[in-house]
Amino acid sequence: MQIEIHSDAAAMGRAAAARGADVLRRAIAENGSAALIVATGASQFEVLAALVKEPDIDWSKVVGFHLDEYLGLPLDHPASFRGYLRERFVSKVPLKAFHELNGEAADPDAELRRVGDLLTAQPIDVAFVGIGENGHLAFNDPPADFETRDPYLVVDLDEACRRQQHGEGWFDSLEAVPKQALSMSVRQILQSRMIVCSVPDERKADAVRASVEGPVTPEVPASILQQHADCTLMLDEAAASKLSNR
């Protein structure tokens, strides 16, 4: 794992976008196409804002995939990740295709199979991800399933995760935060050729330290990133503030 520390969230976002954009350009030049995974949440505001401004990417040759979504949440809810991505990414660049997760699907398992089949048929060049306050990776809360090879899962959200979503202002109350979500599995995320993990904010400093300096354990899901061959952890000064070696 390579760690980069930037002055603030904006600088972190620009660096993360530039790193991923280089991968996309190279994949298009070498293979004629590229594929990426995009994440959501407050950690990705600056990343996506910078990514859509990156020059010389032929977006018509890029396929995108959705990392996770709340189960049962309407598209028009302010916390909808489908709505988030449509507004901040999908509507900004002319992608070849974007495969989103429909959290309102009548049959969630069928929805996971539908998008999962598309995902496993398409090698992923770069995955943009973040780390939660509880150390989660996507919506794989602790203790995360490190074994399943299913590309997507229905997962239970722990209270720490739900408190984070409420605390960030996505929901009016803790009770309003859904208790389940559709999430890309840990092993599927690790199949990505490159991972760019962006984490701003001091409130995530403990999770960053545990993910980087602690053992690889399902109790800290993002610790699994230590085992990926090409992962860059992009931090701002606040998120990096509790690392022992800087």
C-alpha positions as CSV (number, residue, x, y, z in Angstrom):
1,M,0.0,0.0,0.0
2,Q,1.3,3.4,-1.0
3,I,0.2,6.3,1.3
4,E,0.0,10.0,0.1
5,I,-0.8,12.8,2.6
6,H,-2.2,16.0,1.1
7,S,-2.8,19.4,2.7
8,D,-6.5,19.3,2.6
9,A,-9.5,17.4,1.1
10,A,-9.4,19.4,-2.1
11,A,-5.8,18.6,-2.8
12,M,-6.4,14.9,-1.9
13,G,-9.4,14.8,-4.3
14,R,-7.3,16.2,-7.2
15,A,-4.5,13.8,-6.6
16,A,-6.9,10.8,-6.3
17,A,-8.6,11.8,-9.5
18,A,-5.4,12.3,-11.4
19,R,-4.1,8.9,-10.3
20,G,-7.2,7.1,-11.5
21,A,-7.5,9.1,-14.7
22,D,-4.0,8.0,-15.6
23,V,-5.1,4.4,-15.3
24,L,-8.2,5.0,-17.4
25,R,-6.2,6.7,-20.2
26,R,-3.6,3.9,-20.2
27,A,-6.3,1.2,-20.3
28,I,-8.0,2.9,-23.2
29,A,-4.8,3.3,-25.1
30,E,-3.8,-0.3,-24.6
31,N,-7.1,-2.1,-24.7
32,G,-9.6,0.3,-26.4
33,S,-11.8,0.5,-23.3
34,A,-11.7,0.9,-19.6
35,A,-13.8,0.2,-16.5
36,L,-14.0,1.8,-13.1
37,I,-15.9,1.5,-9.8
38,V,-17.1,4.7,-8.2
39,A,-17.9,5.3,-4.5
40,T,-20.1,7.9,-2.8
41,G,-20.4,9.7,0.5
42,A,-18.7,12.8,1.8
43,S,-15.2,11.3,1.2
44,Q,-15.8,11.3,-2.6
45,F,-17.1,14.9,-3.1
46,E,-13.7,16.3,-4.1
47,V,-12.6,13.1,-6.0
48,L,-15.5,13.1,-8.3
49,A,-15.5,16.9,-8.8
50,A,-11.9,16.6,-10.0
51,L,-12.4,13.4,-12.0
52,V,-15.0,14.8,-14.3
53,K,-12.6,17.7,-15.1
54,E,-9.7,15.4,-16.0
55,P,-8.6,16.1,-19.6
56,D,-8.2,13.6,-22.5
57,I,-10.3,10.8,-21.2
58,D,-12.5,9.3,-23.9
59,W,-15.4,8.6,-21.6
60,S,-17.3,7.0,-24.5
61,K,-15.0,4.0,-24.0
62,V,-15.4,3.8,-20.2
63,V,-17.9,1.6,-18.3
64,G,-18.8,2.5,-14.7
65,F,-20.0,0.4,-11.8
66,H,-21.8,1.3,-8.6
67,L,-20.1,0.3,-5.3
68,D,-23.1,0.2,-2.9
69,E,-26.6,1.4,-2.2
70,Y,-29.1,1.4,0.6
71,L,-31.8,-1.3,0.4
72,G,-35.3,0.2,-0.2
73,L,-34.2,3.8,-0.3
74,P,-36.1,5.8,-3.0
75,L,-34.1,7.4,-5.8
76,D,-35.4,10.9,-4.8
77,H,-34.2,10.6,-1.2
78,P,-31.2,13.0,-0.5
79,A,-29.1,10.0,0.7
80,S,-29.7,7.9,-2.5
81,F,-26.4,6.8,-3.9
82,R,-27.9,6.4,-7.3
83,G,-29.0,10.0,-7.1
84,Y,-25.6,11.1,-5.8
85,L,-23.8,9.4,-8.7
86,R,-26.2,10.6,-11.3
87,E,-25.8,14.2,-10.1
88,R,-22.0,14.2,-9.5
89,F,-20.7,11.8,-12.1
90,V,-22.9,10.1,-14.6
91,S,-24.6,13.3,-15.8
92,K,-21.2,15.0,-16.2
93,V,-19.3,12.6,-18.5
94,P,-20.6,10.7,-21.6
95,L,-19.9,7.2,-20.4
96,K,-20.3,4.1,-22.6
97,A,-22.5,2.7,-19.8
98,F,-23.0,3.0,-16.1
99,H,-24.4,0.0,-14.2
100,E,-26.1,1.2,-11.0
101,L,-27.6,-0.8,-8.2
102,N,-31.4,-0.3,-7.8
103,G,-32.0,-0.4,-4.0
104,E,-35.8,-0.4,-4.7
105,A,-35.7,-3.6,-6.8
106,A,-38.6,-5.9,-5.9
107,D,-36.1,-8.8,-5.8
108,P,-32.8,-7.6,-4.4
109,D,-31.1,-10.9,-5.0
110,A,-32.0,-10.8,-8.7
111,E,-30.7,-7.2,-8.8
112,L,-27.4,-8.3,-7.3
113,R,-27.1,-11.1,-9.8
114,R,-27.9,-8.8,-12.7
115,V,-25.2,-6.3,-11.9
116,G,-22.8,-8.9,-10.6
117,D,-22.9,-10.8,-13.9
118,L,-22.0,-7.5,-15.7
119,L,-19.3,-6.8,-13.2
120,T,-17.5,-10.1,-13.4
121,A,-17.6,-10.1,-17.2
122,Q,-15.6,-6.8,-17.2
123,P,-12.1,-6.5,-15.7
124,I,-11.9,-3.4,-13.5
125,D,-9.0,-1.0,-14.2
126,V,-9.5,1.2,-11.2
127,A,-11.8,1.3,-8.1
128,F,-12.4,4.6,-6.2
129,V,-13.3,3.7,-2.6
130,G,-13.2,5.2,0.9
131,I,-13.0,4.0,4.5
132,G,-15.8,4.5,7.0
133,E,-15.5,5.6,10.6
134,N,-15.9,2.0,11.6
135,G,-13.3,0.9,9.1
136,H,-15.8,-0.4,6.6
137,L,-15.0,-0.9,3.0
138,A,-18.0,-0.2,0.8
139,F,-20.9,-1.2,3.1
140,N,-19.0,-4.2,4.4
141,D,-19.2,-3.4,8.1
142,P,-17.2,-5.3,10.8
143,P,-16.9,-8.2,11.0
144,A,-16.8,-8.2,7.2
145,D,-17.0,-11.3,5.0
146,F,-13.5,-11.8,3.7
147,E,-14.3,-15.2,2.1
148,T,-17.3,-14.9,-0.2
149,R,-16.7,-14.7,-3.9
150,D,-20.1,-13.3,-4.7
151,P,-19.7,-10.0,-6.4
152,Y,-22.5,-8.3,-4.5
153,L,-24.2,-9.0,-1.1
154,V,-27.1,-7.8,1.0
155,V,-25.4,-6.6,4.2
156,D,-26.5,-5.5,7.6
157,L,-25.4,-2.0,8.6
158,D,-24.0,-1.7,12.1
159,E,-24.9,1.1,14.4
160,A,-21.6,2.9,14.0
161,C,-22.1,3.0,10.3
162,R,-25.7,4.2,10.6
163,R,-24.6,6.9,13.1
164,Q,-22.0,8.1,10.6
165,Q,-24.6,8.5,7.9
166,H,-26.9,10.4,10.2
167,G,-24.0,12.5,11.5
168,E,-23.0,13.5,8.0
169,G,-26.5,14.9,7.5
170,W,-27.8,12.4,5.0
171,F,-30.8,11.5,7.3
172,D,-32.9,13.5,9.7
173,S,-32.6,10.8,12.4
174,L,-30.7,7.6,13.2
175,E,-34.0,5.7,13.0
176,A,-34.4,6.9,9.4
177,V,-31.1,5.3,8.3
178,P,-31.8,1.9,6.6
179,K,-30.5,-1.2,8.3
180,Q,-29.5,-3.0,5.2
181,A,-27.7,-2.2,2.0
182,L,-26.5,-3.7,-1.3
183,S,-22.7,-3.8,-1.3
184,M,-19.9,-5.0,-3.5
185,S,-18.1,-7.7,-1.6
186,V,-14.6,-7.3,-0.3
187,R,-13.1,-9.9,-2.5
188,Q,-14.7,-8.3,-5.6
189,I,-13.2,-4.9,-4.7
190,L,-9.8,-6.6,-4.5
191,Q,-10.2,-7.9,-8.0
192,S,-9.7,-4.3,-9.3
193,R,-6.3,-3.8,-11.0
194,M,-5.7,-0.6,-9.0
195,I,-7.5,0.8,-6.0
196,V,-7.5,4.5,-5.1
197,C,-8.8,4.9,-1.5
198,S,-9.6,8.5,-0.5
199,V,-10.1,9.4,3.1
200,P,-10.4,13.0,4.4
201,D,-11.4,14.3,7.9
202,E,-10.1,13.8,11.4
203,R,-13.1,11.7,12.5
204,K,-11.7,8.9,10.3
205,A,-8.2,9.1,11.7
206,D,-8.6,6.1,14.1
207,A,-10.0,4.0,11.3
208,V,-7.1,5.0,9.0
209,R,-4.6,4.0,11.6
210,A,-6.3,0.7,12.3
211,S,-6.5,0.0,8.6
212,V,-2.8,0.8,7.9
213,E,-1.0,-0.1,11.1
214,G,-3.1,-2.9,12.6
215,P,-3.4,-6.6,11.5
216,V,-5.5,-7.6,8.5
217,T,-8.8,-8.6,10.2
218,P,-12.5,-8.6,9.4
219,E,-13.0,-6.4,12.4
220,V,-11.3,-3.6,10.4
221,P,-12.6,-4.4,6.9
222,A,-10.4,-1.8,5.1
223,S,-7.3,-3.5,6.5
224,I,-7.6,-6.0,3.7
225,L,-6.3,-3.2,1.4
226,Q,-2.8,-3.9,2.8
227,Q,-2.8,-7.1,0.7
228,H,-3.7,-5.5,-2.6
229,A,-0.8,-5.2,-5.1
230,D,-1.6,-1.7,-6.3
231,C,-3.5,0.4,-3.7
232,T,-2.9,4.1,-3.0
233,L,-4.3,5.5,0.2
234,M,-5.0,9.2,-0.3
235,L,-5.3,11.2,3.0
236,D,-5.6,14.8,4.1
237,E,-3.6,16.0,7.1
238,A,-6.5,15.4,9.4
239,A,-7.2,11.8,8.4
240,A,-3.5,11.1,8.7
241,S,-3.1,12.7,12.1
242,K,-2.9,9.5,14.1
243,L,-0.5,7.6,11.9
244,S,2.7,6.6,13.7
245,N,5.0,6.9,10.7
246,R,4.4,10.0,8.5
